[in-house]
Amino acid sequence: LDKRGKSFLVFGIALFILGLLGGSYAITPAGVDLDFNTRNGLFFSTLFFAIGVQFHINKPKVSPNFAWGLYLTGLALFSLETYLLWAQWSALPIRHDYLMGSVPMGIGAFLIAYTARHETRMDRALAPLGKYVLGIYVSHIFFLDVLKPLGAMLDPLLWGFLLPALVFGA
């Protein structure tokens, strides 16, 4: 890593930790009250962006088994954190957008896709939609707020499936 890359990675780690302490870990003794939702900002995306930049520069060479192992390790850590936060501080599992396990889980998910050896029909079908991802990401909060009253009139299970389709369509 060059000096700027290391600095950006360290900056991303610091923001991620602050995001955790002001988010999912805010109710713990180590937590801080930032008076806003740390999910909405640079607290979590900066680290993942910095990791992505490093992957672009260094082109990781890992096996699919390693990628799956890293993903499952991250999933296990995320699940353990979720359980401990619920057991110790009554934090509802639905409250957690990011936890420490998000990092190995996210890196593992990327590496699973990166190490895929062949393109599938699903890849070919979904690839043209990639150009819409940024627009959906940027605007989805607006559509969630607009569609929220409709959700109150529907069964929660049905709404859980219908909402993403409506946001994507909008």
N, C-alpha and C positions, 0 to 999 in steps of 0.2 A: 504494500500500500504506500502511496506517496503521502506526503505530509497533509495535503488538503483532504485526501480521502480518509485518513485516520481521524483528522479533526471533525469531519462531517459524521463519521461513524460514532465518535465519542459524543458529539452533540446530539445525535439521534438516540443514543443510549440514555443520556441525561434526560432528554425530553420524555422518553418512554417511561423511565422510573418516576419522574414527576407526574406523568399522566396516570400511572398506576396508583401513586400515593394520593392523588386528588380524585381518583375515580373509584375503582373497585376496592382499593385498600383505604379509602378515606375514613371508614368506620373503625379501623384498627388503631391501636395506640401509635403506630408509625405514620398514619394517614394525616393529610392536611386538607383543610377546607378551602378550596379555591373559588367557591361560589359560582362555578360554571361547569358545564359538562366537558371534561377533557377529551371525550370522544370526538368532539367537533373542533378540530384544529390540527396542529402539526405534531401533537404529542406522540401519536402512534405511527403515523405515516412516514415521518422523517427517518426512523430507524429502518423500516422496510425498504424505503427508497434507497438509503445508503447501502444496505445489503445488496439490493438489486444492482446498483452501480458497480459494486465490487465484483459481483458475479459476471457482469458484462465485461469488465476489465480482465478478470482472471480465469474465466471459463472453467467452472468447477468440473472435475472429473471424478464422479462418484457412481457407484452401482445403483441400480433400481432398489436392491435390497437395503442399502444404506439409506436411500431416500425414504423408503417406507418405514424403516426403523426410526429415523429421525421424526417423521410425521407422527407415528404412533407414540413415541416417547413424549412429544409435545402434547398430544391429546391426553395421555395419561397424566402428565403434569397439570394441564389445564383442569382436568376433572378432579384431581386431588386438591388443587387450590380452591376450586369451586366448593367442594365438600367442606374443606377446613374453614373457609370464610362463612359458610352456612352454619357449621357446627359451633364455631367459636363466637361469631358475632351476628348470627341470624341474617346474614346477607342472602337475599333470594338469588338463586342461580341465574335467573333471567336478567339480573342487574349487571352482569359482567360482559362487557364488550371485549376487553383485552385483559389478559393475565400474563404472568411470566411464561407460561406454557404456550402462549400465542406465538412466540418467536420461533422455537424449534418446530412447532406445528406448521407455521407459515413457510418457513424455509423448506421443510420436508415436502409440503404440498407443491411448492415451486419445483423442487428437484425431481419429484415424481413426474411432473409434466416435462421437465427438461430432459430426463433420461428416457422418455418414451421412445421406443425404437421404430414405431410405425404410426402412420396417420390412420385414424379410424373414420368411419362414416360420420360419427358425431363430430369429430374435429372438422371435417369438411363442411358439415351443415352449420356449425356454430361460428366458424372463423369469419364469415362475412359480417357477423353481428359485432365483432370486436371494435369496429369504428364507432359504435354507439356507447361504449362502456363509460367513457369520460363524461359524456353528456348525461347519462343516467345517474352516474355517481354524483355529479354536481347538482342535479335538479331533483333527485328523489325525495329529499326532505320536504320540498314544496308540495309535491304530490301526496306525500304521507299526511301532511296537515290538511290538505284539501279533502282527501278521501276518508279521514278519520270519522266524521259523522256517519258515513255509510257503514263502517265497521261496527258501530254500536247497535245497528239494526239486524246484524247477521250473527249466526252461530260463530263463536270464537274459532273453532276448528276450521270451518269453511273459510272464515276471514283470513286465517293464517295461510291458506293456499291461494286465495283469490287476490289478496293485496299485492304480492309480488308481480302477478300477471298484469294487474291494472296499472301499477307503477311503470312496469316495462312498456306496456302499450301506450301509456300517456307520454 
